[in-house]
């Protein structure tokens, strides 16, 4: 995962901001299926279930998911 072209290490403030944009039902389903897991693993799975979220991550946070 990259942010502005550099490897991203999610900190708590950034993670909390990202979570506010997530669909509650999808977020809860991913949590139920994966927890405990890293934020990156969670986000990878979330984007699989809500592909449009990848565009939001890029537009709002400058985050590019690994391909």
mmCIF file as Biopython writes it, N, C-alpha, C and O atoms, coordinates in Angstrom:
data_model
#
loop_
_atom_site.group_PDB
_atom_site.id
_atom_site.type_symbol
_atom_site.label_atom_id
_atom_site.label_alt_id
_atom_site.label_comp_id
_atom_site.label_asym_id
_atom_site.label_entity_id
_atom_site.label_seq_id
_atom_site.pdbx_PDB_ins_code
_atom_site.Cartn_x
_atom_site.Cartn_y
_atom_site.Cartn_z
_atom_site.occupancy
_atom_site.B_iso_or_equiv
_atom_site.auth_seq_id
_atom_site.auth_asym_id
_atom_site.pdbx_PDB_model_num
ATOM 1   N N  . UNK A ? 1  ? 0.848   -1.156  0.000  1.0 0.0 1  A 1 
ATOM 2   C CA . UNK A ? 1  ? 0.000   0.000   0.000  1.0 0.0 1  A 1 
ATOM 3   C C  . UNK A ? 1  ? 0.904   1.233   0.000  1.0 0.0 1  A 1 
ATOM 4   O O  . UNK A ? 1  ? 1.864   1.316   0.767  1.0 0.0 1  A 1 
ATOM 5   N N  . UNK A ? 2  ? 0.582   2.182   -0.869 1.0 0.0 2  A 1 
ATOM 6   C CA . UNK A ? 2  ? 1.383   3.398   -0.990 1.0 0.0 2  A 1 
ATOM 7   C C  . UNK A ? 2  ? 0.544   4.630   -0.679 1.0 0.0 2  A 1 
ATOM 8   O O  . UNK A ? 2  ? -0.669  4.650   -0.890 1.0 0.0 2  A 1 
ATOM 9   N N  . UNK A ? 3  ? 1.213   5.645   -0.178 1.0 0.0 3  A 1 
ATOM 10  C CA . UNK A ? 3  ? 0.573   6.947   0.006  1.0 0.0 3  A 1 
ATOM 11  C C  . UNK A ? 3  ? 1.521   7.983   -0.556 1.0 0.0 3  A 1 
ATOM 12  O O  . UNK A ? 3  ? 2.656   8.121   -0.101 1.0 0.0 3  A 1 
ATOM 13  N N  . UNK A ? 4  ? 1.042   8.710   -1.551 1.0 0.0 4  A 1 
ATOM 14  C CA . UNK A ? 4  ? 1.864   9.712   -2.247 1.0 0.0 4  A 1 
ATOM 15  C C  . UNK A ? 4  ? 3.155   9.087   -2.760 1.0 0.0 4  A 1 
ATOM 16  O O  . UNK A ? 4  ? 4.219   9.705   -2.725 1.0 0.0 4  A 1 
ATOM 17  N N  . UNK A ? 5  ? 3.041   7.837   -3.243 1.0 0.0 5  A 1 
ATOM 18  C CA . UNK A ? 5  ? 4.163   7.157   -3.859 1.0 0.0 5  A 1 
ATOM 19  C C  . UNK A ? 5  ? 5.134   6.481   -2.914 1.0 0.0 5  A 1 
ATOM 20  O O  . UNK A ? 5  ? 6.108   5.880   -3.368 1.0 0.0 5  A 1 
ATOM 21  N N  . UNK A ? 6  ? 4.897   6.562   -1.598 1.0 0.0 6  A 1 
ATOM 22  C CA . UNK A ? 6  ? 5.791   5.942   -0.624 1.0 0.0 6  A 1 
ATOM 23  C C  . UNK A ? 6  ? 5.037   4.892   0.185  1.0 0.0 6  A 1 
ATOM 24  O O  . UNK A ? 6  ? 3.826   4.995   0.379  1.0 0.0 6  A 1 
ATOM 25  N N  . UNK A ? 7  ? 5.769   3.876   0.658  1.0 0.0 7  A 1 
ATOM 26  C CA . UNK A ? 7  ? 5.144   2.815   1.459  1.0 0.0 7  A 1 
ATOM 27  C C  . UNK A ? 7  ? 4.419   3.431   2.651  1.0 0.0 7  A 1 
ATOM 28  O O  . UNK A ? 7  ? 4.944   4.304   3.343  1.0 0.0 7  A 1 
ATOM 29  N N  . UNK A ? 8  ? 3.228   2.962   2.862  1.0 0.0 8  A 1 
ATOM 30  C CA . UNK A ? 8  ? 2.380   3.512   3.913  1.0 0.0 8  A 1 
ATOM 31  C C  . UNK A ? 8  ? 2.370   2.609   5.138  1.0 0.0 8  A 1 
ATOM 32  O O  . UNK A ? 8  ? 2.143   1.403   5.035  1.0 0.0 8  A 1 
ATOM 33  N N  . UNK A ? 9  ? 2.617   3.204   6.290  1.0 0.0 9  A 1 
ATOM 34  C CA . UNK A ? 9  ? 2.382   2.555   7.570  1.0 0.0 9  A 1 
ATOM 35  C C  . UNK A ? 9  ? 1.214   3.306   8.207  1.0 0.0 9  A 1 
ATOM 36  O O  . UNK A ? 9  ? 1.351   4.461   8.610  1.0 0.0 9  A 1 
ATOM 37  N N  . UNK A ? 10 ? 0.075   2.641   8.291  1.0 0.0 10 A 1 
ATOM 38  C CA . UNK A ? 10 ? -1.124  3.292   8.833  1.0 0.0 10 A 1 
ATOM 39  C C  . UNK A ? 10 ? -0.943  3.613   10.309 1.0 0.0 10 A 1 
ATOM 40  O O  . UNK A ? 10 ? -0.613  2.733   11.105 1.0 0.0 10 A 1 
ATOM 41  N N  . UNK A ? 11 ? -1.158  4.873   10.673 1.0 0.0 11 A 1 
ATOM 42  C CA . UNK A ? 11 ? -1.173  5.214   12.094 1.0 0.0 11 A 1 
ATOM 43  C C  . UNK A ? 11 ? -2.632  5.300   12.555 1.0 0.0 11 A 1 
ATOM 44  O O  . UNK A ? 11 ? -3.549  5.279   11.735 1.0 0.0 11 A 1 
ATOM 45  N N  . UNK A ? 12 ? -2.834  5.396   13.849 1.0 0.0 12 A 1 
ATOM 46  C CA . UNK A ? 12 ? -4.182  5.362   14.407 1.0 0.0 12 A 1 
ATOM 47  C C  . UNK A ? 12 ? -5.053  6.496   13.880 1.0 0.0 12 A 1 
ATOM 48  O O  . UNK A ? 12 ? -6.222  6.267   13.568 1.0 0.0 12 A 1 
ATOM 49  N N  . UNK A ? 13 ? -4.524  7.700   13.771 1.0 0.0 13 A 1 
ATOM 50  C CA . UNK A ? 13 ? -5.325  8.828   13.301 1.0 0.0 13 A 1 
ATOM 51  C C  . UNK A ? 13 ? -5.792  8.634   11.865 1.0 0.0 13 A 1 
ATOM 52  O O  . UNK A ? 13 ? -6.951  8.898   11.548 1.0 0.0 13 A 1 
ATOM 53  N N  . UNK A ? 14 ? -4.896  8.173   10.996 1.0 0.0 14 A 1 
ATOM 54  C CA . UNK A ? 14 ? -5.266  7.934   9.609  1.0 0.0 14 A 1 
ATOM 55  C C  . UNK A ? 14 ? -6.277  6.794   9.533  1.0 0.0 14 A 1 
ATOM 56  O O  . UNK A ? 14 ? -7.270  6.893   8.812  1.0 0.0 14 A 1 
ATOM 57  N N  . UNK A ? 15 ? -6.034  5.725   10.266 1.0 0.0 15 A 1 
ATOM 58  C CA . UNK A ? 15 ? -6.956  4.591   10.263 1.0 0.0 15 A 1 
ATOM 59  C C  . UNK A ? 15 ? -8.348  5.020   10.726 1.0 0.0 15 A 1 
ATOM 60  O O  . UNK A ? 15 ? -9.349  4.653   10.110 1.0 0.0 15 A 1 
ATOM 61  N N  . UNK A ? 16 ? -8.414  5.792   11.803 1.0 0.0 16 A 1 
ATOM 62  C CA . UNK A ? 16 ? -9.702  6.260   12.316 1.0 0.0 16 A 1 
ATOM 63  C C  . UNK A ? 16 ? -10.433 7.103   11.273 1.0 0.0 16 A 1 
ATOM 64  O O  . UNK A ? 16 ? -11.654 7.008   11.148 1.0 0.0 16 A 1 
ATOM 65  N N  . UNK A ? 17 ? -9.704  7.920   10.530 1.0 0.0 17 A 1 
ATOM 66  C CA . UNK A ? 17 ? -10.315 8.741   9.480  1.0 0.0 17 A 1 
ATOM 67  C C  . UNK A ? 17 ? -10.853 7.863   8.349  1.0 0.0 17 A 1 
ATOM 68  O O  . UNK A ? 17 ? -11.957 8.097   7.859  1.0 0.0 17 A 1 
ATOM 69  N N  . UNK A ? 18 ? -10.094 6.870   7.939  1.0 0.0 18 A 1 
ATOM 70  C CA . UNK A ? 18 ? -10.524 5.966   6.868  1.0 0.0 18 A 1 
ATOM 71  C C  . UNK A ? 18 ? -11.792 5.223   7.278  1.0 0.0 18 A 1 
ATOM 72  O O  . UNK A ? 18 ? -12.728 5.098   6.489  1.0 0.0 18 A 1 
ATOM 73  N N  . UNK A ? 19 ? -11.815 4.740   8.495  1.0 0.0 19 A 1 
ATOM 74  C CA . UNK A ? 19 ? -12.952 3.945   8.979  1.0 0.0 19 A 1 
ATOM 75  C C  . UNK A ? 19 ? -14.251 4.745   8.913  1.0 0.0 19 A 1 
ATOM 76  O O  . UNK A ? 19 ? -15.309 4.164   8.672  1.0 0.0 19 A 1 
ATOM 77  N N  . UNK A ? 20 ? -14.200 6.045   9.117  1.0 0.0 20 A 1 
ATOM 78  C CA . UNK A ? 20 ? -15.427 6.852   9.090  1.0 0.0 20 A 1 
ATOM 79  C C  . UNK A ? 20 ? -16.095 6.838   7.720  1.0 0.0 20 A 1 
ATOM 80  O O  . UNK A ? 20 ? -17.294 7.100   7.619  1.0 0.0 20 A 1 
ATOM 81  N N  . UNK A ? 21 ? -15.348 6.539   6.674  1.0 0.0 21 A 1 
ATOM 82  C CA . UNK A ? 21 ? -15.901 6.483   5.323  1.0 0.0 21 A 1 
ATOM 83  C C  . UNK A ? 21 ? -16.456 5.104   4.962  1.0 0.0 21 A 1 
ATOM 84  O O  . UNK A ? 21 ? -17.126 4.962   3.939  1.0 0.0 21 A 1 
ATOM 85  N N  . UNK A ? 22 ? -16.191 4.102   5.775  1.0 0.0 22 A 1 
ATOM 86  C CA . UNK A ? 22 ? -16.600 2.730   5.449  1.0 0.0 22 A 1 
ATOM 87  C C  . UNK A ? 22 ? -18.091 2.513   5.684  1.0 0.0 22 A 1 
ATOM 88  O O  . UNK A ? 22 ? -18.705 3.135   6.551  1.0 0.0 22 A 1 
ATOM 89  N N  . UNK A ? 23 ? -18.648 1.611   4.884  1.0 0.0 23 A 1 
ATOM 90  C CA . UNK A ? 23 ? -20.007 1.153   5.080  1.0 0.0 23 A 1 
ATOM 91  C C  . UNK A ? 23 ? -20.026 0.283   6.336  1.0 0.0 23 A 1 
ATOM 92  O O  . UNK A ? 23 ? -19.235 -0.652  6.458  1.0 0.0 23 A 1 
ATOM 93  N N  . UNK A ? 24 ? -20.921 0.587   7.259  1.0 0.0 24 A 1 
ATOM 94  C CA . UNK A ? 24 ? -20.946 -0.124  8.546  1.0 0.0 24 A 1 
ATOM 95  C C  . UNK A ? 24 ? -21.154 -1.623  8.388  1.0 0.0 24 A 1 
ATOM 96  O O  . UNK A ? 24 ? -20.492 -2.415  9.059  1.0 0.0 24 A 1 
ATOM 97  N N  . UNK A ? 25 ? -22.061 -2.017  7.512  1.0 0.0 25 A 1 
ATOM 98  C CA . UNK A ? 25 ? -22.345 -3.446  7.349  1.0 0.0 25 A 1 
ATOM 99  C C  . UNK A ? 25 ? -21.144 -4.198  6.787  1.0 0.0 25 A 1 
ATOM 100 O O  . UNK A ? 25 ? -20.801 -5.279  7.265  1.0 0.0 25 A 1 
ATOM 101 N N  . UNK A ? 26 ? -20.506 -3.620  5.768  1.0 0.0 26 A 1 
ATOM 102 C CA . UNK A ? 26 ? -19.332 -4.269  5.182  1.0 0.0 26 A 1 
ATOM 103 C C  . UNK A ? 26 ? -18.207 -4.323  6.207  1.0 0.0 26 A 1 
ATOM 104 O O  . UNK A ? 26 ? -17.551 -5.353  6.367  1.0 0.0 26 A 1 
ATOM 105 N N  . UNK A ? 27 ? -17.989 -3.212  6.899  1.0 0.0 27 A 1 
ATOM 106 C CA . UNK A ? 27 ? -16.925 -3.162  7.912  1.0 0.0 27 A 1 
ATOM 107 C C  . UNK A ? 27 ? -17.132 -4.220  8.985  1.0 0.0 27 A 1 
ATOM 108 O O  . UNK A ? 27 ? -16.185 -4.903  9.373  1.0 0.0 27 A 1 
ATOM 109 N N  . UNK A ? 28 ? -18.352 -4.361  9.466  1.0 0.0 28 A 1 
ATOM 110 C CA . UNK A ? 28 ? -18.641 -5.349  10.495 1.0 0.0 28 A 1 
ATOM 111 C C  . UNK A ? 28 ? -18.468 -6.772  9.976  1.0 0.0 28 A 1 
ATOM 112 O O  . UNK A ? 28 ? -17.977 -7.640  10.698 1.0 0.0 28 A 1 
ATOM 113 N N  . UNK A ? 29 ? -18.868 -7.019  8.726  1.0 0.0 29 A 1 
ATOM 114 C CA . UNK A ? 29 ? -18.687 -8.355  8.136  1.0 0.0 29 A 1 
ATOM 115 C C  . UNK A ? 29 ? -17.208 -8.714  8.013  1.0 0.0 29 A 1 
ATOM 116 O O  . UNK A ? 29 ? -16.801 -9.831  8.331  1.0 0.0 29 A 1 
ATOM 117 N N  . UNK A ? 30 ? -16.413 -7.754  7.548  1.0 0.0 30 A 1 
ATOM 118 C CA . UNK A ? 30 ? -14.974 -7.999  7.416  1.0 0.0 30 A 1 
ATOM 119 C C  . UNK A ? 30 ? -14.372 -8.254  8.793  1.0 0.0 30 A 1 
ATOM 120 O O  . UNK A ? 30 ? -13.570 -9.172  8.964  1.0 0.0 30 A 1 
ATOM 121 N N  . UNK A ? 31 ? -14.755 -7.451  9.760  1.0 0.0 31 A 1 
ATOM 122 C CA . UNK A ? 31 ? -14.252 -7.640  11.128 1.0 0.0 31 A 1 
ATOM 123 C C  . UNK A ? 31 ? -14.605 -9.037  11.646 1.0 0.0 31 A 1 
ATOM 124 O O  . UNK A ? 31 ? -13.762 -9.719  12.229 1.0 0.0 31 A 1 
ATOM 125 N N  . UNK A ? 32 ? -15.843 -9.455  11.432 1.0 0.0 32 A 1 
ATOM 126 C CA . UNK A ? 32 ? -16.282 -10.769 11.896 1.0 0.0 32 A 1 
ATOM 127 C C  . UNK A ? 32 ? -15.468 -11.887 11.237 1.0 0.0 32 A 1 
ATOM 128 O O  . UNK A ? 32 ? -15.100 -12.864 11.890 1.0 0.0 32 A 1 
ATOM 129 N N  . UNK A ? 33 ? -15.191 -11.732 9.935  1.0 0.0 33 A 1 
ATOM 130 C CA . UNK A ? 33 ? -14.492 -12.777 9.179  1.0 0.0 33 A 1 
ATOM 131 C C  . UNK A ? 33 ? -12.982 -12.810 9.421  1.0 0.0 33 A 1 
ATOM 132 O O  . UNK A ? 33 ? -12.380 -13.883 9.380  1.0 0.0 33 A 1 
ATOM 133 N N  . UNK A ? 34 ? -12.355 -11.646 9.675  1.0 0.0 34 A 1 
ATOM 134 C CA . UNK A ? 34 ? -10.891 -11.585 9.703  1.0 0.0 34 A 1 
ATOM 135 C C  . UNK A ? 34 ? -10.245 -11.331 11.058 1.0 0.0 34 A 1 
ATOM 136 O O  . UNK A ? 34 ? -9.124  -11.779 11.299 1.0 0.0 34 A 1 
ATOM 137 N N  . UNK A ? 35 ? -10.921 -10.633 11.930 1.0 0.0 35 A 1 
ATOM 138 C CA . UNK A ? 35 ? -10.269 -10.215 13.172 1.0 0.0 35 A 1 
ATOM 139 C C  . UNK A ? 35 ? -9.812  -11.414 13.978 1.0 0.0 35 A 1 
ATOM 140 O O  . UNK A ? 35 ? -10.544 -12.400 14.061 1.0 0.0 35 A 1 
ATOM 141 N N  . UNK A ? 36 ? -8.652  -11.370 14.564 1.0 0.0 36 A 1 
ATOM 142 C CA . UNK A ? 36 ? -7.695  -10.258 14.532 1.0 0.0 36 A 1 
ATOM 143 C C  . UNK A ? 36 ? -6.851  -10.293 13.257 1.0 0.0 36 A 1 
ATOM 144 O O  . UNK A ? 36 ? -6.490  -11.355 12.752 1.0 0.0 36 A 1 
ATOM 145 N N  . UNK A ? 37 ? -6.550  -9.095  12.759 1.0 0.0 37 A 1 
ATOM 146 C CA . UNK A ? 37 ? -5.723  -8.958  11.562 1.0 0.0 37 A 1 
ATOM 147 C C  . UNK A ? 37 ? -5.126  -7.554  11.563 1.0 0.0 37 A 1 
ATOM 148 O O  . UNK A ? 37 ? -5.501  -6.707  12.373 1.0 0.0 37 A 1 
ATOM 149 N N  . UNK A ? 38 ? -4.196  -7.324  10.647 1.0 0.0 38 A 1 
ATOM 150 C CA . UNK A ? 38 ? -3.602  -5.987  10.532 1.0 0.0 38 A 1 
ATOM 151 C C  . UNK A ? 38 ? -4.574  -5.055  9.804  1.0 0.0 38 A 1 
ATOM 152 O O  . UNK A ? 38 ? -5.504  -5.511  9.140  1.0 0.0 38 A 1 
ATOM 153 N N  . UNK A ? 39 ? -4.351  -3.772  9.935  1.0 0.0 39 A 1 
ATOM 154 C CA . UNK A ? 39 ? -5.177  -2.796  9.224  1.0 0.0 39 A 1 
ATOM 155 C C  . UNK A ? 39 ? -5.054  -2.992  7.717  1.0 0.0 39 A 1 
ATOM 156 O O  . UNK A ? 39 ? -6.037  -2.854  6.990  1.0 0.0 39 A 1 
ATOM 157 N N  . UNK A ? 40 ? -3.857  -3.310  7.249  1.0 0.0 40 A 1 
ATOM 158 C CA . UNK A ? 40 ? -3.654  -3.509  5.814  1.0 0.0 40 A 1 
ATOM 159 C C  . UNK A ? 40 ? -4.441  -4.727  5.314  1.0 0.0 40 A 1 
ATOM 160 O O  . UNK A ? 40 ? -5.073  -4.666  4.259  1.0 0.0 40 A 1 
ATOM 161 N N  . UNK A ? 41 ? -4.404  -5.820  6.061  1.0 0.0 41 A 1 
ATOM 162 C CA . UNK A ? 41 ? -5.185  -7.002  5.682  1.0 0.0 41 A 1 
ATOM 163 C C  . UNK A ? 41 ? -6.684  -6.670  5.668  1.0 0.0 41 A 1 
ATOM 164 O O  . UNK A ? 41 ? -7.418  -7.083  4.770  1.0 0.0 41 A 1 
ATOM 165 N N  . UNK A ? 42 ? -7.110  -5.925  6.671  1.0 0.0 42 A 1 
ATOM 166 C CA . UNK A ? 42 ? -8.509  -5.538  6.769  1.0 0.0 42 A 1 
ATOM 167 C C  . UNK A ? 42 ? -8.898  -4.696  5.554  1.0 0.0 42 A 1 
ATOM 168 O O  . UNK A ? 42 ? -9.925  -4.942  4.923  1.0 0.0 42 A 1 
ATOM 169 N N  . UNK A ? 43 ? -8.078  -3.713  5.235  1.0 0.0 43 A 1 
ATOM 170 C CA . UNK A ? 43 ? -8.377  -2.818  4.127  1.0 0.0 43 A 1 
ATOM 171 C C  . UNK A ? 43 ? -8.372  -3.553  2.789  1.0 0.0 43 A 1 
ATOM 172 O O  . UNK A ? 43 ? -9.206  -3.279  1.927  1.0 0.0 43 A 1 
ATOM 173 N N  . UNK A ? 44 ? -7.445  -4.477  2.615  1.0 0.0 44 A 1 
ATOM 174 C CA . UNK A ? 44 ? -7.416  -5.292  1.388  1.0 0.0 44 A 1 
ATOM 175 C C  . UNK A ? 44 ? -8.742  -6.033  1.216  1.0 0.0 44 A 1 
ATOM 176 O O  . UNK A ? 44 ? -9.325  -6.030  0.132  1.0 0.0 44 A 1 
ATOM 177 N N  . UNK A ? 45 ? -9.209  -6.662  2.280  1.0 0.0 45 A 1 
ATOM 178 C CA . UNK A ? 45 ? -10.463 -7.415  2.203  1.0 0.0 45 A 1 
ATOM 179 C C  . UNK A ? 45 ? -11.651 -6.482  2.029  1.0 0.0 45 A 1 
ATOM 180 O O  . UNK A ? 45 ? -12.580 -6.793  1.284  1.0 0.0 45 A 1 
ATOM 181 N N  . UNK A ? 46 ? -11.629 -5.350  2.704  1.0 0.0 46 A 1 
ATOM 182 C CA . UNK A ? 46 ? -12.732 -4.390  2.581  1.0 0.0 46 A 1 
ATOM 183 C C  . UNK A ? 46 ? -12.875 -3.940  1.129  1.0 0.0 46 A 1 
ATOM 184 O O  . UNK A ? 46 ? -13.985 -3.875  0.602  1.0 0.0 46 A 1 
ATOM 185 N N  . UNK A ? 47 ? -11.757 -3.632  0.489  1.0 0.0 47 A 1 
ATOM 186 C CA . UNK A ? 47 ? -11.786 -3.161  -0.903 1.0 0.0 47 A 1 
ATOM 187 C C  . UNK A ? 47 ? -12.268 -4.272  -1.846 1.0 0.0 47 A 1 
ATOM 188 O O  . UNK A ? 47 ? -12.915 -3.985  -2.854 1.0 0.0 47 A 1 
ATOM 189 N N  . UNK A ? 48 ? -11.965 -5.513  -1.534 1.0 0.0 48 A 1 
ATOM 190 C CA . UNK A ? 48 ? -12.490 -6.624  -2.340 1.0 0.0 48 A 1 
ATOM 191 C C  . UNK A ? 48 ? -14.017 -6.646  -2.290 1.0 0.0 48 A 1 
ATOM 192 O O  . UNK A ? 48 ? -14.676 -6.967  -3.279 1.0 0.0 48 A 1 
ATOM 193 N N  . UNK A ? 49 ? -14.566 -6.306  -1.137 1.0 0.0 49 A 1 
ATOM 194 C CA . UNK A ? 49 ? -16.024 -6.337  -0.960 1.0 0.0 49 A 1 
ATOM 195 C C  . UNK A ? 49 ? -16.700 -5.047  -1.393 1.0 0.0 49 A 1 
ATOM 196 O O  . UNK A ? 49 ? -17.897 -5.037  -1.683 1.0 0.0 49 A 1 
ATOM 197 N N  . UNK A ? 50 ? -15.947 -3.969  -1.438 1.0 0.0 50 A 1 
ATOM 198 C CA . UNK A ? 50 ? -16.467 -2.661  -1.853 1.0 0.0 50 A 1 
ATOM 199 C C  . UNK A ? 50 ? -15.438 -2.003  -2.771 1.0 0.0 50 A 1 
ATOM 200 O O  . UNK A ? 50 ? -14.722 -1.096  -2.347 1.0 0.0 50 A 1 
ATOM 201 N N  . UNK A ? 51 ? -15.360 -2.457  -4.034 1.0 0.0 51 A 1 
ATOM 202 C CA . UNK A ? 51 ? -14.311 -1.986  -4.942 1.0 0.0 51 A 1 
ATOM 203 C C  . UNK A ? 51 ? -14.271 -0.465  -5.145 1.0 0.0 51 A 1 
ATOM 204 O O  . UNK A ? 51 ? -13.202 0.085   -5.409 1.0 0.0 51 A 1 
ATOM 205 N N  . UNK A ? 52 ? -15.393 0.212   -5.030 1.0 0.0 52 A 1 
ATOM 206 C CA . UNK A ? 52 ? -15.419 1.667   -5.187 1.0 0.0 52 A 1 
ATOM 207 C C  . UNK A ? 52 ? -14.635 2.378   -4.082 1.0 0.0 52 A 1 
ATOM 208 O O  . UNK A ? 52 ? -14.215 3.522   -4.251 1.0 0.0 52 A 1 
ATOM 209 N N  . UNK A ? 53 ? -14.444 1.705   -2.967 1.0 0.0 53 A 1 
ATOM 210 C CA . UNK A ? 53 ? -13.725 2.300   -1.844 1.0 0.0 53 A 1 
ATOM 211 C C  . UNK A ? 53 ? -12.277 2.588   -2.198 1.0 0.0 53 A 1 
ATOM 212 O O  . UNK A ? 53 ? -11.668 3.498   -1.635 1.0 0.0 53 A 1 
ATOM 213 N N  . UNK A ? 54 ? -11.724 1.823   -3.121 1.0 0.0 54 A 1 
ATOM 214 C CA . UNK A ? 54 ? -10.338 2.060   -3.550 1.0 0.0 54 A 1 
ATOM 215 C C  . UNK A ? 54 ? -10.202 3.452   -4.169 1.0 0.0 54 A 1 
ATOM 216 O O  . UNK A ? 54 ? -9.205  4.138   -3.944 1.0 0.0 54 A 1 
ATOM 217 N N  . UNK A ? 55 ? -11.191 3.862   -4.936 1.0 0.0 55 A 1 
ATOM 218 C CA . UNK A ? 55 ? -11.187 5.210   -5.537 1.0 0.0 55 A 1 
ATOM 219 C C  . UNK A ? 55 ? -11.243 6.276   -4.440 1.0 0.0 55 A 1 
ATOM 220 O O  . UNK A ? 55 ? -10.528 7.275   -4.508 1.0 0.0 55 A 1 
ATOM 221 N N  . UNK A ? 56 ? -12.084 6.067   -3.438 1.0 0.0 56 A 1 
ATOM 222 C CA . UNK A ? 56 ? -12.178 7.007   -2.327 1.0 0.0 56 A 1 
ATOM 223 C C  . UNK A ? 56 ? -10.852 7.120   -1.585 1.0 0.0 56 A 1 
ATOM 224 O O  . UNK A ? 56 ? -10.424 8.218   -1.230 1.0 0.0 56 A 1 
ATOM 225 N N  . UNK A ? 57 ? -10.202 5.976   -1.352 1.0 0.0 57 A 1 
ATOM 226 C CA . UNK A ? 57 ? -8.907  5.997   -0.664 1.0 0.0 57 A 1 
ATOM 227 C C  . UNK A ? 57 ? -7.903  6.851   -1.423 1.0 0.0 57 A 1 
ATOM 228 O O  . UNK A ? 57 ? -7.131  7.600   -0.824 1.0 0.0 57 A 1 
ATOM 229 N N  . UNK A ? 58 ? -7.921  6.732   -2.739 1.0 0.0 58 A 1 
ATOM 230 C CA . UNK A ? 58 ? -6.981  7.500   -3.549 1.0 0.0 58 A 1 
ATOM 231 C C  . UNK A ? 58 ? -7.342  8.992   -3.547 1.0 0.0 58 A 1 
ATOM 232 O O  . UNK A ? 58 ? -6.471  9.845   -3.373 1.0 0.0 58 A 1 
ATOM 233 N N  . UNK A ? 59 ? -8.613  9.294   -3.740 1.0 0.0 59 A 1 
ATOM 234 C CA . UNK A ? 59 ? -9.036  10.695  -3.836 1.0 0.0 59 A 1 
ATOM 235 C C  . UNK A ? 59 ? -8.955  11.442  -2.502 1.0 0.0 59 A 1 
ATOM 236 O O  . UNK A ? 59 ? -8.546  12.602  -2.465 1.0 0.0 59 A 1 
ATOM 237 N N  . UNK A ? 60 ? -9.339  10.790  -1.423 1.0 0.0 60 A 1 
ATOM 238 C CA . UNK A ? 60 ? -9.391  11.462  -0.114 1.0 0.0 60 A 1 
ATOM 239 C C  . UNK A ? 60 ? -8.081  11.400  0.659  1.0 0.0 60 A 1 
ATOM 240 O O  . UNK A ? 60 ? -7.755  12.319  1.411  1.0 0.0 60 A 1 
ATOM 241 N N  . UNK A ? 61 ? -7.328  10.315  0.476  1.0 0.0 61 A 1 
ATOM 242 C CA . UNK A ? 61 ? -6.155  10.085  1.318  1.0 0.0 61 A 1 
ATOM 243 C C  . UNK A ? 61 ? -4.856  9.897   0.539  1.0 0.0 61 A 1 
ATOM 244 O O  . UNK A ? 61 ? -3.792  9.778   1.148  1.0 0.0 61 A 1 
ATOM 245 N N  . UNK A ? 62 ? -4.916  9.867   -0.791 1.0 0.0 62 A 1 
ATOM 246 C CA . UNK A ? 62 ? -3.714  9.649   -1.593 1.0 0.0 62 A 1 
ATOM 247 C C  . UNK A ? 62 ? -3.163  8.238   -1.462 1.0 0.0 62 A 1 
ATOM 248 O O  . UNK A ? 62 ? -1.971  8.014   -1.674 1.0 0.0 62 A 1 
ATOM 249 N N  . UNK A ? 63 ? -4.027  7.278   -1.111 1.0 0.0 63 A 1 
ATOM 250 C CA . UNK A ? 63 ? -3.598  5.906   -0.883 1.0 0.0 63 A 1 
ATOM 251 C C  . UNK A ? 63 ? -3.832  5.078   -2.139 1.0 0.0 63 A 1 
ATOM 252 O O  . UNK A ? 63 ? -4.910  5.113   -2.733 1.0 0.0 63 A 1 
ATOM 253 N N  . UNK A ? 64 ? -2.809  4.336   -2.528 1.0 0.0 64 A 1 
ATOM 254 C CA . UNK A ? 64 ? -2.904  3.401   -3.640 1.0 0.0 64 A 1 
ATOM 255 C C  . UNK A ? 64 ? -2.725  1.994   -3.090 1.0 0.0 64 A 1 
ATOM 256 O O  . UNK A ? 64 ? -1.749  1.700   -2.399 1.0 0.0 64 A 1 
ATOM 257 N N  . UNK A ? 65 ? -3.675  1.139   -3.406 1.0 0.0 65 A 1 
ATOM 258 C CA . UNK A ? 65 ? -3.595  -0.251  -2.968 1.0 0.0 65 A 1 
ATOM 259 C C  . UNK A ? 65 ? -2.580  -0.983  -3.822 1.0 0.0 65 A 1 
ATOM 260 O O  . UNK A ? 65 ? -2.410  -0.659  -4.998 1.0 0.0 65 A 1 
ATOM 261 N N  . UNK A ? 66 ? -1.893  -1.978  -3.240 1.0 0.0 66 A 1 
ATOM 262 C CA . UNK A ? 66 ? -0.962  -2.811  -4.005 1.0 0.0 66 A 1 
ATOM 263 C C  . UNK A ? 66 ? -1.737  -3.622  -5.020 1.0 0.0 66 A 1 
ATOM 264 O O  . UNK A ? 66 ? -2.834  -4.112  -4.750 1.0 0.0 66 A 1 
ATOM 265 N N  . UNK A ? 67 ? -1.150  -3.751  -6.182 1.0 0.0 67 A 1 
ATOM 266 C CA . UNK A ? 67 ? -1.798  -4.521  -7.248 1.0 0.0 67 A 1 
ATOM 267 C C  . UNK A ? 67 ? -1.201  -5.902  -7.310 1.0 0.0 67 A 1 
ATOM 268 O O  . UNK A ? 67 ? -1.607  -6.713  -8.142 1.0 0.0 67 A 1 
#
